[in-house]
């Protein structure tokens, strides 16, 4: 039960603040490592494109946004070298969106930095407490907690 010193609205704000802290720290480090153009939404886009590539329509569905909104983000990521457009070798009518080597590098670096950020939380809170926090959130979160449609969900 919520109490005056712990009202219910504080929990989602703290969860969001923890998420924001991790994402802000990630992007500061990625900028330091040569990826200053990457923004939080770009991580969802790069993950949604994946190693096999995708089309703009499929990307929009995966992200929960319109094909046009996905296309604008793709245009930006093509311009800064993280994505490329290519002919689909199996269907000449389709254009694929694919990760470039720079896009793959950004994803690889993100994974390493997230491990470092988790280690920082462990140094502050202790390994057991961080593991308990992860276990508790896994218990509460939906089974398919890693969803790429967050951009559409936040914007919708």
C-alpha positions, -999 to 999 in steps of 0.1 A, spaced: 0 0 0 13 35 -9 20 57 21 25 95 24 63 91 25 62 67 -6 33 77 -28 26 54 -58 36 79 -85 72 79 -72 80 43 -82 76 49 -120 95 82 -118 124 64 -100 124 36 -126 124 62 -154 151 82 -137 173 50 -134 167 42 -170 174 78 -180 206 78 -160 219 47 -177 209 59 -212 225 94 -206 257 78 -193 257 54 -222 254 82 -248 281 103 -231 305 74 -233 295 66 -269 301 102 -278 336 100 -262 343 69 -282 335 85 -315 297 81 -318 284 116 -309 255 114 -334 237 85 -317 206 94 -297 185 71 -275 159 64 -301 187 53 -325 195 23 -304 160 10 -308 162 16 -346 196 -2 -349 183 -31 -329 151 -32 -350 171 -32 -383 191 -61 -370 219 -80 -388 195 -93 -416 182 -58 -424 146 -48 -429 123 -26 -450 110 8 -439 75 -6 -435 87 -35 -414 109 -11 -393 79 11 -386 59 -19 -374 87 -31 -352 91 4 -336 54 11 -334 56 42 -356 45 50 -391 65 41 -421 71 78 -427 84 83 -391 107 53 -395 119 67 -429 129 100 -414 150 83 -387 165 61 -413 173 91 -435 192 106 -405 211 74 -397 220 70 -434 233 105 -435 256 99 -405 267 65 -417 250 40 -394 225 26 -419 225 21 -457 198 14 -482 203 -15 -506 184 -35 -532 169 -67 -518 186 -96 -535 154 -117 -532 129 -91 -544 139 -63 -568 108 -42 -558 120 -39 -522 147 -17 -507 165 -31 -476 178 -10 -448 210 -25 -434 235 -17 -407 268 -4 -418 301 -12 -401 297 20 -382 262 9 -371 275 -25 -359 304 -7 -341 279 15 -323 259 -16 -312 290 -35 -301 303 -5 -281 268 0 -265 269 -36 -252 303 -31 -236 293 2 -221 261 -12 -206 283 -39 -189 305 -11 -175 275 8 -163 261 -23 -146 295 -27 -130 293 9 -117 259 1 -101 274 -30 -86 302 -9 -71 277 15 -56 249 -9 -45 267 -42 -43 265 -73 -65 237 -89 -45 215 -58 -44 218 -53 -82 211 -90 -89 180 -87 -65 169 -56 -83 172 -73 -117 153 -104 -103 126 -82 -88 121 -63 -120 121 -96 -140 93 -108 -118 72 -77 -123 80 -70 -160 61 -87 -188 77 -118 -202 85 -100 -235 100 -70 -217 125 -62 -245 102 -45 -269 114 -23 -297 81 -4 -299 91 20 -271 94 50 -295 58 45 -307 46 38 -272 61 70 -258 49 90 -288 14 74 -289 
